[in-house]
């Protein structure tokens, strides 16, 4: 049997920089980023808001490599934050910080975005996790993007970790995605029948001054305009390393399984975006609770059952990828809840959003 190619990984996480006294987000005045660049070079960068730090792994050949890198990156940012008397947390939104109080990073790129998008950009105080999967053949990568879109709500449901916004319990397990919806060119990706048509679309947007570079396509999943990767962008920032890596391993396995089907001339069904949007809404609203739609059966099914069916779907590739142990952590998530469920449980018990922040920062360092 032909071996699978190496589906390389790159993982990006966006961290909250927090004042340990007020528990509010706080600007690090680039000190953490500047300090990290000495150790981590280009693996760390400032984000639009000064209270955000983004890190990215090097190109990893396995889930195990990615896990080791994420542990290292989290540890280093915690260490550098501590020197500034600050702490670090991982969640899709901060429980009570107000975007109006958070300064924008002094960078021409961010000034341009704010100038164009105004309060939609200023209020975009959210934190995500992105996962790149390497695909050398961009035509195959595009077909895999088209097919993998079906699974985005399943992945998203597992990552939901933003139930609060500006001190309010929103009723959503992920309010982050609702905040980001205000940006143009977000949401589920369009269907393209070839790389040529995709690149023609990007060129048209640049030529007509809609965007100044193709990276301003901020879909939940995209064929990266510059790298030979497909990039999953739908996930909330996770509490723990184990949660991040479990989801990364599932993403890699989905790509590998779809690739395997394509190589055997068996492609996965492509469903209308209008239908997949229904599942994305349910994932944002309920996380892994409640139901999503099984479009093959055309009926509602418990979300947890659909996730278990997803595990069956990818089962024949995970051992070759060496990721079974990390993927099996999904059973812990299904049993104990997502980050959103845990945040809500702390708030229900204490009624105190500062205690929720303490929980988020405490979980961030688990397993380091």
Secondary structure, DSSP 4 states (H G I P E B T S, - for coil): -PPPP---EEEEEEEEEEETTT-SB---TTHHHHHHHHHHGGGEEE-SBTTEEEEE---BSSHHHHHHHHHHHHHHHHHHHHHTTEEEE--SS-SS--GGGSPBP--HHHHHHHHHHTHHHHT----EEEEEEE-S-HHHHHHHHHHHGGGHHHHHHHH--B-EETTEE-S-SB-HHHHHTTSSSEESPPP-SSHHHHHHHHHHHHHTTS-SSGGG-EESEEE-SSSSEEEEEEEEPPSSHHHHHHHHHHHHHHHHHHHHHHHTT-PPP---HHHHHHHHHHHHHHTTSSEEEETTTTEEEEHHHHHHHHHHHHHHHHHHHT-HHHHTTHHHHHHH--HHHHHHHHHHHH--HHHHHHHHHHHHTTT-
